[in-house]
Amino acid sequence: MQYFVIGLTTGSLYSLVALGIVLIYRATRILNFAHGDLSTIGTFFAITLLTLKQLPAAATFSLSLIFSCGLAIIFYFFILIPAQRREATLLGQIILTLGFGMIFQGIVMYIWGPEPHSFPSFLSETKTWKIGGVILNQLDVGTLIIAFLVTGLFYLFIQKTRLGTAMRATQENLTAAQTLGIPTRSILCLSWALAAFLGVFAGIFLAPRLLLDPFFMLEPFLKGFAAAILGGLNSFPGAVVGGLILGVSESLVGGYMSMEFKNVIAFLVIILVLMVRPEGLLGKEFKERI
């Protein structure tokens, strides 16, 4: 049960990363390989603000999220849209995200250097509670609660608001959405900003558990990507389920077998699932009318 709860905590953060990946894929059919690097630069921006010690933690995190959303919007308007106007292929647009991520890596290396940093957390790792034999610290409990809260708010936004309905319509059929008068460019811009928000939010809560270096989000990004594939690249619930399954499975394997094998078993689970359901656990087969 201890490993299970720890796995849920980590998996909830994988789910946030996966939601950002799925959001962009549903909207544009682009796999955003800059997602992890954008989260990294946003987290480094947060630690810079924290070192100034002139802003409360809530304001620091809010500014970091706004900063990252701004970078995503810049990428969409000034790089992706011009490429689309020049009829760039889908693969070409994916390569653009990869190049944008490498630019972020270079910026982080130049400004903050390659040395690892310790990220201060506003939640304690030493304050613990024992519940039915399971020992939980404040950071684990807070991360789990906040991650599920953000996931729930994301679901309500997508399903219950006018903007969310417009976003789903744009993802379903871009041409039809334009015909109906939906400002699809603004909606797609919002999708990129929201994906960046989810990624940086996960990065801020992952950073206290890891040493913060220019590549600290590489593994969480790969796990989030794997979770999105496991649950289904076109399914928001699938991204959440995939992240939780991945987090719990690697925690149990790391506890009962070996830490070296936990990454391997996670991807073995994905392979086995995709052999049975190529579209993922909750994904639907993508069909396009020609």
C-alpha positions, 0 to 999 in steps of 0.5 A: 500500500505504501508503494501504491500511494507513492505511485499514485502521487508520481502518476498524478504528475505524469497524468498532467504531463500526458494531458498537455501532450494529448491536448496538443495532439487532439488539436493539431495532430502534432506531437509536441517534443518541446513540452518537457523543455518548456516545463524545465525553463518555466521551473527554472524561472520559478526558482529564480523568483524564489531566490529573490525572496520578495514574492510569496510562493503563490505569486511566484508560481503564478508568474512562472505559469504565465511566463511559460504560457507566454512562451507557448503562445510565441511559439504558436504565433511566430513559428508554427503559424508561419510554417503552416502558411508555407504548407509545412508538413506534419512531420516538419511541424513536429521537428519544429517543436523538437528544435524549439525544445533544443533552444530552450535547453540552450537557454537554460544551460546559458543562464542557469548553467549545467550544475544541479540546483535544489528546488525549495518546496512550500510543502514539507518532506519531513512532516509526516502522518501515519494512516493505517500503516502507510506513512505519508509526508506533506509533499506527497499528500499536497501533490496528490490533492492539488494534481487531482484538483487541477485535473478536475478543473481541467475536465470541468473547463473542457466539458462545461464551459463555452471555451471548452466546447469551442476547443472540443469542436475545433479538435473534432473538425477544424473546418466545420468549427471555422464555418460556424464562426469559432475563432479557431486560431485563438482556440488553438493558441489557448490549447498551446498555453493550457498545455504549457500550464499543465507541464510547468505545473507538473514540473514545479511539483516534481522539482522538489523530488529531483535535482533541478538541472537542464534535463530534469524533465526529460524522464517525466516527459517520456513517462508522460508521453508513454502514459498518453500512448498507453491511455490513448493519444486522443483521450483525456481520461486515457491520459489520466488513467495511463499516468496513474497506471504508469506511476503505480506500476513503476513504484511497485516494480521498484519496490518489489523487484529493482529500481533499475528494472522499474523503467523497463517494466513500465514500457513493457506494460505499454507494449502489451497493452498496445498489442491488444489495443493499438489505440490505447486503453481508452482511445478511439480509432482515428478515422478521417473522411477523405 
